[in-house]
Amino acid sequence: MKFPHPTALVLLLCLIAATAMMVSCGGDDNGGITNPPAKELDSPDIGHLGTFSHTFKNTGTFAYHCRHHSMTAQVLVVIGAPATASVSITDNNFSGSVTVDTSGTVTWTNNGNNPHTVTSN
């Protein structure tokens, strides 16, 4: 039985590992593997009277939901808007959509009894 050239075998094993582990086989690129973009909003569970704050760096519309319930809303980030905004969370409801400036911060407060999240759509 003839074995493949050692370099070819190493490259094959590296390709298999990169595919399985989602890591690069070296070099500046990611070996052709694309990781999904990070979510703009991805809070942990927010308990009763807990808060979560996020500062937005870019303009745009950022839709979000609760991972546990069918609640949705959005943050609109535009130049010249207020620097801060607050959202009250009650059980099964966000108090509404808000608008902030770039580098503006939104703070969510859970006034409900159940845990909730703020998660990008």
N, CA, C and O atoms as a GROMACS GRO file, in nm:
protein
  484
    1MET      N    1   0.085  -0.118   0.000
    1MET     CA    2   0.000   0.000   0.000
    1MET      C    3   0.090   0.124   0.000
    1MET      O    4   0.185   0.132   0.077
    2LYS      N    5   0.058   0.218  -0.087
    2LYS     CA    6   0.136   0.341  -0.096
    2LYS      C    7   0.070   0.448  -0.010
    2LYS      O    8  -0.050   0.473  -0.023
    3PHE      N    9   0.148   0.513   0.078
    3PHE     CA   10   0.097   0.619   0.163
    3PHE      C   11   0.112   0.753   0.094
    3PHE      O   12   0.206   0.773   0.016
    4PRO      N   13   0.018   0.849   0.122
    4PRO     CA   14   0.029   0.981   0.061
    4PRO      C   15   0.151   1.054   0.115
    4PRO      O   16   0.204   1.022   0.221
    5HIS      N   17   0.193   1.152   0.040
    5HIS     CA   18   0.305   1.236   0.081
    5HIS      C   19   0.274   1.295   0.218
    5HIS      O   20   0.160   1.336   0.241
    6PRO      N   21   0.372   1.302   0.312
    6PRO     CA   22   0.344   1.353   0.447
    6PRO      C   23   0.283   1.493   0.449
    6PRO      O   24   0.197   1.520   0.533
    7THR      N   25   0.326   1.582   0.359
    7THR     CA   26   0.269   1.717   0.356
    7THR      C   27   0.122   1.713   0.319
    7THR      O   28   0.042   1.785   0.378
    8ALA      N   29   0.085   1.629   0.222
    8ALA     CA   30  -0.055   1.616   0.182
    8ALA      C   31  -0.138   1.562   0.297
    8ALA      O   32  -0.251   1.605   0.318
    9LEU      N   33  -0.083   1.467   0.371
    9LEU     CA   34  -0.154   1.409   0.484
    9LEU      C   35  -0.176   1.514   0.593
    9LEU      O   36  -0.284   1.521   0.651
   10VAL      N   37  -0.074   1.595   0.621
   10VAL     CA   38  -0.087   1.700   0.721
   10VAL      C   39  -0.193   1.802   0.678
   10VAL      O   40  -0.274   1.845   0.760
   11LEU      N   41  -0.191   1.841   0.553
   11LEU     CA   42  -0.291   1.937   0.503
   11LEU      C   43  -0.432   1.880   0.511
   11LEU      O   44  -0.526   1.952   0.546
   12LEU      N   45  -0.447   1.753   0.480
   12LEU     CA   46  -0.579   1.689   0.488
   12LEU      C   47  -0.627   1.687   0.632
   12LEU      O   48  -0.743   1.719   0.659
   13LEU      N   49  -0.540   1.650   0.725
   13LEU     CA   50  -0.579   1.647   0.866
   13LEU      C   51  -0.612   1.787   0.917
   13LEU      O   52  -0.704   1.805   0.997
   14CYS      N   53  -0.537   1.886   0.871
   14CYS     CA   54  -0.565   2.023   0.910
   14CYS      C   55  -0.701   2.069   0.858
   14CYS      O   56  -0.776   2.135   0.930
   15LEU      N   57  -0.732   2.035   0.735
   15LEU     CA   58  -0.862   2.069   0.677
   15LEU      C   59  -0.975   2.002   0.754
   15LEU      O   60  -1.077   2.066   0.781
   16ILE      N   61  -0.959   1.877   0.789
   16ILE     CA   62  -1.062   1.806   0.866
   16ILE      C   63  -1.079   1.873   1.003
   16ILE      O   64  -1.191   1.895   1.047
   17ALA      N   65  -0.967   1.905   1.069
   17ALA     CA   66  -0.975   1.971   1.200
   17ALA      C   67  -1.039   2.108   1.189
   17ALA      O   68  -1.120   2.145   1.274
   18ALA      N   69  -1.004   2.182   1.085
   18ALA     CA   70  -1.060   2.317   1.069
   18ALA      C   71  -1.210   2.311   1.046
   18ALA      O   72  -1.285   2.393   1.099
   19THR      N   73  -1.253   2.215   0.969
   19THR     CA   74  -1.396   2.200   0.944
   19THR      C   75  -1.470   2.159   1.070
   19THR      O   76  -1.577   2.212   1.100
   20ALA      N   77  -1.413   2.065   1.143
   20ALA     CA   78  -1.479   2.015   1.264
   20ALA      C   79  -1.477   2.115   1.377
   20ALA      O   80  -1.573   2.124   1.454
   21MET      N   81  -1.369   2.190   1.390
   21MET     CA   82  -1.353   2.278   1.505
   21MET      C   83  -1.374   2.425   1.473
   21MET      O   84  -1.366   2.509   1.562
   22MET      N   85  -1.401   2.458   1.346
   22MET     CA   86  -1.424   2.595   1.303
   22MET      C   87  -1.305   2.684   1.338
   22MET      O   88  -1.323   2.795   1.388
   23VAL      N   89  -1.184   2.636   1.311
   23VAL     CA   90  -1.064   2.716   1.331
   23VAL      C   91  -0.986   2.720   1.202
   23VAL      O   92  -1.008   2.637   1.113
   24SER      N   93  -0.897   2.813   1.191
   24SER     CA   94  -0.816   2.830   1.071
   24SER      C   95  -0.699   2.733   1.070
   24SER      O   96  -0.649   2.696   1.176
   25CYS      N   97  -0.656   2.694   0.951
   25CYS     CA   98  -0.537   2.610   0.936
   25CYS      C   99  -0.412   2.696   0.923
   25CYS      O  100  -0.311   2.647   0.874
   26GLY      N  101  -0.415   2.816   0.965
   26GLY     CA  102  -0.299   2.904   0.956
   26GLY      C  103  -0.322   3.010   0.851
   26GLY      O  104  -0.419   3.003   0.775
   27GLY      N  105  -0.234   3.106   0.847
   27GLY     CA  106  -0.250   3.215   0.752
   27GLY      C  107  -0.338   3.324   0.810
   27GLY      O  108  -0.383   3.315   0.925
   28ASP      N  109  -0.364   3.426   0.729
   28ASP     CA  110  -0.440   3.540   0.777
   28ASP      C  111  -0.590   3.522   0.760
   28ASP      O  112  -0.668   3.591   0.826
   29ASP      N  113  -0.632   3.431   0.671
   29ASP     CA  114  -0.776   3.413   0.654
   29ASP      C  115  -0.826   3.306   0.749
   29ASP      O  116  -0.750   3.252   0.829
   30ASN      N  117  -0.951   3.276   0.739
   30ASN     CA  118  -1.012   3.178   0.830
   30ASN      C  119  -1.034   3.046   0.759
   30ASN      O  120  -1.129   2.975   0.790
   31GLY      N  121  -0.949   3.012   0.664
   31GLY     CA  122  -0.958   2.883   0.597
   31GLY      C  123  -1.088   2.862   0.522
   31GLY      O  124  -1.129   2.748   0.500
   32GLY      N  125  -1.154   2.971   0.481
   32GLY     CA  126  -1.279   2.958   0.408
   32GLY      C  127  -1.399   2.937   0.497
   32GLY      O  128  -1.511   2.924   0.447
   33ILE      N  129  -1.380   2.934   0.627
   33ILE     CA  130  -1.490   2.913   0.722
   33ILE      C  131  -1.534   3.049   0.774
   33ILE      O  132  -1.451   3.129   0.817
   34THR      N  133  -1.663   3.074   0.770
   34THR     CA  134  -1.715   3.201   0.815
   34THR      C  135  -1.792   3.181   0.944
   34THR      O  136  -1.887   3.102   0.949
   35ASN      N  137  -1.753   3.252   1.047
   35ASN     CA  138  -1.827   3.247   1.173
   35ASN      C  139  -1.943   3.345   1.164
   35ASN      O  140  -1.931   3.450   1.102
   36PRO      N  141  -2.057   3.312   1.226
   36PRO     CA  142  -2.169   3.404   1.222
   36PRO      C  143  -2.134   3.533   1.296
   36PRO      O  144  -2.054   3.531   1.390
   37PRO      N  145  -2.193   3.646   1.254
   37PRO     CA  146  -2.163   3.771   1.323
   37PRO      C  147  -2.215   3.766   1.467
   37PRO      O  148  -2.315   3.699   1.496
   38ALA      N  149  -2.148   3.835   1.554
   38ALA     CA  150  -2.193   3.843   1.693
   38ALA      C  151  -2.324   3.920   1.698
   38ALA      O  152  -2.347   4.012   1.618
   39LYS      N  153  -2.410   3.883   1.792
   39LYS     CA  154  -2.536   3.954   1.807
   39LYS      C  155  -2.511   4.088   1.874
   39LYS      O  156  -2.432   4.097   1.968
   40GLU      N  157  -2.577   4.192   1.825
   40GLU     CA  158  -2.564   4.324   1.886
   40GLU      C  159  -2.615   4.319   2.030
   40GLU      O  160  -2.553   4.374   2.121
   41LEU      N  161  -2.728   4.252   2.049
   41LEU     CA  162  -2.788   4.241   2.182
   41LEU      C  163  -2.798   4.094   2.219
   41LEU      O  164  -2.854   4.014   2.145
   42ASP      N  165  -2.742   4.059   2.333
   42ASP     CA  166  -2.746   3.919   2.376
   42ASP      C  167  -2.730   3.915   2.528
   42ASP      O  168  -2.627   3.872   2.580
   43SER      N  169  -2.833   3.960   2.599
   43SER     CA  170  -2.824   3.967   2.744
   43SER      C  171  -2.838   3.829   2.807
   43SER      O  172  -2.895   3.738   2.746
   44PRO      N  173  -2.787   3.814   2.927
   44PRO     CA  174  -2.821   3.695   3.004
   44PRO      C  175  -2.965   3.710   3.054
   44PRO      O  176  -3.028   3.813   3.028
   45ASP      N  177  -3.016   3.612   3.124
   45ASP     CA  178  -3.147   3.627   3.187
   45ASP      C  179  -3.143   3.747   3.281
   45ASP      O  180  -3.050   3.763   3.360
   46ILE      N  181  -3.247   3.830   3.272
   46ILE     CA  182  -3.259   3.947   3.359
   46ILE      C  183  -3.370   3.915   3.459
   46ILE      O  184  -3.486   3.902   3.421
   47GLY      N  185  -3.334   3.901   3.585
   47GLY     CA  186  -3.432   3.868   3.689
   47GLY      C  187  -3.512   3.989   3.733
   47GLY      O  188  -3.489   4.100   3.686
   48HIS      N  189  -3.607   3.966   3.823
   48HIS     CA  190  -3.694   4.070   3.878
   48HIS      C  191  -3.610   4.187   3.931
   48HIS      O  192  -3.521   4.168   4.014
   49LEU      N  193  -3.638   4.307   3.882
   49LEU     CA  194  -3.571   4.433   3.914
   49LEU      C  195  -3.426   4.438   3.867
   49LEU      O  196  -3.352   4.530   3.903
   50GLY      N  197  -3.384   4.341   3.787
   50GLY     CA  198  -3.251   4.344   3.729
   50GLY      C  199  -3.247   4.436   3.608
   50GLY      O  200  -3.351   4.471   3.552
   51THR      N  201  -3.126   4.476   3.570
   51THR     CA  202  -3.110   4.564   3.454
   51THR      C  203  -3.006   4.508   3.358
   51THR      O  204  -2.922   4.426   3.394
   52PHE      N  205  -3.016   4.555   3.234
   52PHE     CA  206  -2.919   4.527   3.130
   52PHE      C  207  -2.902   4.654   3.051
   52PHE      O  208  -3.000   4.715   3.009
   53SER      N  209  -2.777   4.697   3.028
   53SER     CA  210  -2.749   4.818   2.951
   53SER      C  211  -2.661   4.784   2.833
   53SER      O  212  -2.578   4.693   2.839
   54HIS      N  213  -2.680   4.858   2.724
   54HIS     CA  214  -2.599   4.839   2.604
   54HIS      C  215  -2.577   4.974   2.538
   54HIS      O  216  -2.670   5.054   2.524
   55THR      N  217  -2.452   4.999   2.495
   55THR     CA  218  -2.416   5.120   2.422
   55THR      C  219  -2.403   5.085   2.275
   55THR      O  220  -2.329   4.993   2.238
   56PHE      N  221  -2.474   5.159   2.190
   56PHE     CA  222  -2.476   5.134   2.047
   56PHE      C  223  -2.370   5.220   1.978
   56PHE      O  224  -2.362   5.340   2.002
   57LYS      N  225  -2.289   5.158   1.894
   57LYS     CA  226  -2.179   5.228   1.826
   57LYS      C  227  -2.215   5.273   1.685
   57LYS      O  228  -2.154   5.366   1.632
   58ASN      N  229  -2.315   5.208   1.624
   58ASN     CA  230  -2.349   5.236   1.484
   58ASN      C  231  -2.495   5.276   1.470
   58ASN      O  232  -2.580   5.235   1.549
   59THR      N  233  -2.522   5.357   1.368
   59THR     CA  234  -2.661   5.392   1.338
   59THR      C  235  -2.732   5.270   1.280
   59THR      O  236  -2.668   5.181   1.225
   60GLY      N  237  -2.864   5.269   1.292
   60GLY     CA  238  -2.943   5.161   1.235
   60GLY      C  239  -3.061   5.127   1.322
   60GLY      O  240  -3.085   5.191   1.425
   61THR      N  241  -3.134   5.028   1.279
   61THR     CA  242  -3.249   4.977   1.353
   61THR      C  243  -3.213   4.840   1.405
   61THR      O  244  -3.175   4.751   1.329
   62PHE      N  245  -3.225   4.822   1.536
   62PHE     CA  246  -3.185   4.698   1.601
   62PHE      C  247  -3.308   4.635   1.666
   62PHE      O  248  -3.350   4.674   1.775
   63ALA      N  249  -3.364   4.536   1.596
   63ALA     CA  250  -3.481   4.464   1.647
   63ALA      C  251  -3.435   4.361   1.749
   63ALA      O  252  -3.328   4.303   1.736
   64TYR      N  253  -3.516   4.340   1.851
   64TYR     CA  254  -3.481   4.243   1.954
   64TYR      C  255  -3.605   4.174   2.008
   64TYR      O  256  -3.718   4.217   1.982
   65HIS      N  257  -3.582   4.067   2.083
   65HIS     CA  258  -3.690   3.988   2.141
   65HIS      C  259  -3.643   3.928   2.273
   65HIS      O  260  -3.526   3.938   2.309
   66CYS      N  261  -3.735   3.866   2.344
   66CYS     CA  262  -3.704   3.787   2.463
   66CYS      C  263  -3.695   3.642   2.420
   66CYS      O  264  -3.785   3.592   2.353
   67ARG      N  265  -3.587   3.573   2.460
   67ARG     CA  266  -3.572   3.432   2.423
   67ARG      C  267  -3.680   3.344   2.485
   67ARG      O  268  -3.708   3.236   2.433
   68HIS      N  269  -3.741   3.388   2.595
   68HIS     CA  270  -3.838   3.306   2.667
   68HIS      C  271  -3.984   3.336   2.632
   68HIS      O  272  -4.072   3.254   2.657
   69HIS      N  273  -4.009   3.452   2.575
   69HIS     CA  274  -4.147   3.495   2.552
   69HIS      C  275  -4.158   3.560   2.414
   69HIS      O  276  -4.057   3.593   2.352
   70SER      N  277  -4.279   3.579   2.367
   70SER     CA  278  -4.301   3.637   2.233
   70SER      C  279  -4.311   3.789   2.240
   70SER      O  280  -4.406   3.848   2.189
   71MET      N  281  -4.212   3.852   2.302
   71MET     CA  282  -4.207   3.997   2.315
   71MET      C  283  -4.105   4.050   2.216
   71MET      O  284  -3.996   3.993   2.203
   72THR      N  285  -4.137   4.158   2.146
   72THR     CA  286  -4.044   4.219   2.052
   72THR      C  287  -4.049   4.370   2.062
   72THR      O  288  -4.149   4.428   2.105
   73ALA      N  289  -3.941   4.434   2.021
   73ALA     CA  290  -3.934   4.580   2.013
   73ALA      C  291  -3.809   4.613   1.932
   73ALA      O  292  -3.746   4.524   1.876
   74GLN      N  293  -3.774   4.741   1.924
   74GLN     CA  294  -3.655   4.779   1.850
   74GLN      C  295  -3.592   4.905   1.909
   74GLN      O  296  -3.658   4.984   1.977
   75VAL      N  297  -3.464   4.920   1.879
   75VAL     CA  298  -3.390   5.042   1.913
   75VAL      C  299  -3.351   5.105   1.780
   75VAL      O  300  -3.292   5.040   1.695
   76LEU      N  301  -3.383   5.233   1.764
   76LEU     CA  302  -3.343   5.310   1.647
   76LEU      C  303  -3.228   5.399   1.690
   76LEU      O  304  -3.242   5.479   1.783
   77VAL      N  305  -3.113   5.386   1.624
   77VAL     CA  306  -2.995   5.467   1.656
   77VAL      C  307  -2.973   5.566   1.543
   77VAL      O  308  -2.943   5.527   1.430
   78VAL      N  309  -2.988   5.696   1.574
   78VAL     CA  310  -2.972   5.802   1.475
   78VAL      C  311  -2.891   5.916   1.536
   78VAL      O  312  -2.894   5.938   1.657
   79ILE      N  313  -2.819   5.986   1.452
   79ILE     CA  314  -2.739   6.099   1.497
   79ILE      C  315  -2.834   6.210   1.544
   79ILE      O  316  -2.930   6.243   1.476
   80GLY      N  317  -2.805   6.267   1.660
   80GLY     CA  318  -2.884   6.377   1.713
   80GLY      C  319  -2.995   6.336   1.808
   80GLY      O  320  -3.064   6.422   1.862
   81ALA      N  321  -3.015   6.207   1.829
   81ALA     CA  322  -3.118   6.159   1.922
   81ALA      C  323  -3.066   6.172   2.065
   81ALA      O  324  -2.949   6.201   2.085
   82PRO      N  325  -3.151   6.149   2.165
   82PRO     CA  326  -3.105   6.154   2.304
   82PRO      C  327  -2.992   6.053   2.330
   82PRO      O  328  -2.982   5.951   2.261
   83ALA      N  329  -2.908   6.083   2.429
   83ALA     CA  330  -2.793   5.998   2.460
   83ALA      C  331  -2.832   5.872   2.536
   83ALA      O  332  -2.758   5.774   2.534
   84THR      N  333  -2.947   5.874   2.603
   84THR     CA  334  -2.990   5.757   2.681
   84THR      C  335  -3.139   5.732   2.661
   84THR      O  336  -3.215   5.822   2.624
   85ALA      N  337  -3.177   5.609   2.686
   85ALA     CA  338  -3.318   5.571   2.683
   85ALA      C  339  -3.337   5.455   2.779
   85ALA      O  340  -3.243   5.381   2.809
   86SER      N  341  -3.459   5.440   2.827
   86SER     CA  342  -3.492   5.331   2.919
   86SER      C  343  -3.609   5.251   2.866
   86SER      O  344  -3.702   5.306   2.806
   87VAL      N  345  -3.603   5.120   2.888
   87VAL     CA  346  -3.714   5.031   2.850
   87VAL      C  347  -3.753   4.954   2.974
   87VAL      O  348  -3.669   4.892   3.040
   88SER      N  349  -3.882   4.958   3.006
   88SER     CA  350  -3.935   4.880   3.117
   88SER      C  351  -3.985   4.746   3.062
   88SER      O  352  -4.058   4.741   2.963
   89ILE      N  353  -3.944   4.640   3.128
   89ILE     CA  354  -3.991   4.506   3.090
   89ILE      C  355  -4.091   4.462   3.194
   89ILE      O  356  -4.062   4.460   3.314
   90THR      N  357  -4.210   4.425   3.148
   90THR     CA  358  -4.307   4.361   3.238
   90THR      C  359  -4.328   4.221   3.183
   90THR      O  360  -4.279   4.188   3.075
   91ASP      N  361  -4.399   4.140   3.256
   91ASP     CA  362  -4.418   4.004   3.207
   91ASP      C  363  -4.489   4.007   3.074
   91ASP      O  364  -4.603   4.052   3.063
   92ASN      N  365  -4.420   3.957   2.971
   92ASN     CA  366  -4.469   3.946   2.834
   92ASN      C  367  -4.484   4.078   2.760
   92ASN      O  368  -4.566   4.089   2.669
   93ASN      N  369  -4.404   4.181   2.799
   93ASN     CA  370  -4.414   4.309   2.730
   93ASN      C  371  -4.288   4.394   2.751
   93ASN      O  372  -4.241   4.409   2.863
   94PHE      N  373  -4.235   4.450   2.641
   94PHE     CA  374  -4.138   4.558   2.649
   94PHE      C  375  -4.219   4.686   2.642
   94PHE      O  376  -4.321   4.690   2.574
   95SER      N  377  -4.176   4.792   2.712
   95SER     CA  378  -4.258   4.915   2.715
   95SER      C  379  -4.264   4.986   2.581
   95SER      O  380  -4.345   5.077   2.565
   96GLY      N  381  -4.183   4.948   2.484
   96GLY     CA  382  -4.191   5.009   2.352
   96GLY      C  383  -4.054   5.026   2.291
   96GLY      O  384  -3.952   4.999   2.354
   97SER      N  385  -4.054   5.072   2.168
   97SER     CA  386  -3.930   5.098   2.098
   97SER      C  387  -3.875   5.233   2.141
   97SER      O  388  -3.950   5.323   2.178
   98VAL      N  389  -3.742   5.248   2.135
   98VAL     CA  390  -3.677   5.372   2.177
   98VAL      C  391  -3.578   5.416   2.071
   98VAL      O  392  -3.539   5.340   1.983
   99THR      N  393  -3.536   5.544   2.081
   99THR     CA  394  -3.439   5.603   1.989
   99THR      C  395  -3.326   5.664   2.070
   99THR      O  396  -3.350   5.736   2.167
  100VAL      N  397  -3.202   5.635   2.028
  100VAL     CA  398  -3.084   5.695   2.092
  100VAL      C  399  -2.985   5.740   1.986
  100VAL      O  400  -2.992   5.700   1.869
  101ASP      N  401  -2.892   5.824   2.029
  101ASP     CA  402  -2.784   5.874   1.943
  101ASP      C  403  -2.677   5.766   1.928
  101ASP      O  404  -2.674   5.670   2.006
  102THR      N  405  -2.590   5.780   1.828
  102THR     CA  406  -2.474   5.692   1.822
  102THR      C  407  -2.394   5.713   1.950
  102THR      O  408  -2.381   5.826   1.997
  103SER      N  409  -2.340   5.608   2.004
  103SER     CA  410  -2.276   5.604   2.136
  103SER      C  411  -2.379   5.624   2.248
  103SER      O  412  -2.342   5.652   2.362
  104GLY      N  413  -2.507   5.610   2.214
  104GLY     CA  414  -2.612   5.619   2.314
  104GLY      C  415  -2.631   5.486   2.385
  104GLY      O  416  -2.600   5.380   2.331
  105THR      N  417  -2.682   5.494   2.507
  105THR     CA  418  -2.700   5.375   2.590
  105THR      C  419  -2.847   5.354   2.622
  105THR      O  420  -2.918   5.447   2.659
  106VAL      N  421  -2.891   5.230   2.607
  106VAL     CA  422  -3.026   5.192   2.646
  106VAL      C  423  -3.014   5.100   2.767
  106VAL      O  424  -2.930   5.010   2.771
  107THR      N  425  -3.101   5.124   2.866
  107THR     CA  426  -3.105   5.039   2.984
  107THR      C  427  -3.243   4.977   2.995
  107THR      O  428  -3.345   5.047   2.995
  108TRP      N  429  -3.245   4.845   3.004
  108TRP     CA  430  -3.368   4.768   3.022
  108TRP      C  431  -3.379   4.730   3.169
  108TRP      O  432  -3.282   4.683   3.228
  109THR      N  433  -3.498   4.748   3.228
  109THR     CA  434  -3.522   4.709   3.366
  109THR      C  435  -3.639   4.612   3.369
  109THR      O  436  -3.746   4.641   3.316
  110ASN      N  437  -3.617   4.497   3.431
  110ASN     CA  438  -3.722   4.396   3.440
  110ASN      C  439  -3.808   4.423   3.562
  110ASN      O  440  -3.767   4.396   3.675
  111ASN      N  441  -3.928   4.478   3.539
  111ASN     CA  442  -4.024   4.503   3.646
  111ASN      C  443  -4.124   4.388   3.660
  111ASN      O  444  -4.217   4.396   3.740
  112GLY      N  445  -4.104   4.284   3.583
  112GLY     CA  446  -4.191   4.167   3.591
  112GLY      C  447  -4.137   4.065   3.690
  112GLY      O  448  -4.030   4.083   3.748
  113ASN      N  449  -4.212   3.959   3.707
  113ASN     CA  450  -4.171   3.853   3.799
  113ASN      C  451  -4.088   3.745   3.731
  113ASN      O  452  -4.009   3.677   3.796
  114ASN      N  453  -4.105   3.729   3.599
  114ASN     CA  454  -4.035   3.624   3.525
  114ASN      C  455  -3.903   3.676   3.469
  114ASN      O  456  -3.889   3.795   3.444
  115PRO      N  457  -3.806   3.587   3.450
  115PRO     CA  458  -3.682   3.630   3.384
  115PRO      C  459  -3.708   3.658   3.237
  115PRO      O  460  -3.790   3.593   3.173
  116HIS      N  461  -3.636   3.756   3.184
  116HIS     CA  462  -3.647   3.795   3.043
  116HIS      C  463  -3.507   3.820   2.987
  116HIS      O  464  -3.410   3.833   3.062
  117THR      N  465  -3.498   3.826   2.854
  117THR     CA  466  -3.372   3.859   2.788
  117THR      C  467  -3.395   3.970   2.686
  117THR      O  468  -3.508   3.999   2.647
  118VAL      N  469  -3.286   4.029   2.644
  118VAL     CA  470  -3.284   4.126   2.534
  118VAL      C  471  -3.188   4.065   2.431
  118VAL      O  472  -3.067   4.067   2.449
  119THR      N  473  -3.245   4.010   2.322
  119THR     CA  474  -3.168   3.933   2.226
  119THR      C  475  -3.198   3.981   2.085
  119THR      O  476  -3.314   3.993   2.046
  120SER      N  477  -3.092   4.010   2.009
  120SER     CA  478  -3.110   4.053   1.870
  120SER      C  479  -3.185   3.948   1.791
  120SER      O  480  -3.168   3.828   1.811
  121ASN      N  481  -3.271   3.996   1.697
  121ASN     CA  482  -3.343   3.905   1.609
  121ASN      C  483  -3.248   3.844   1.510
  121ASN      O  484  -3.289   3.763   1.426
   0.00000   0.00000   0.00000
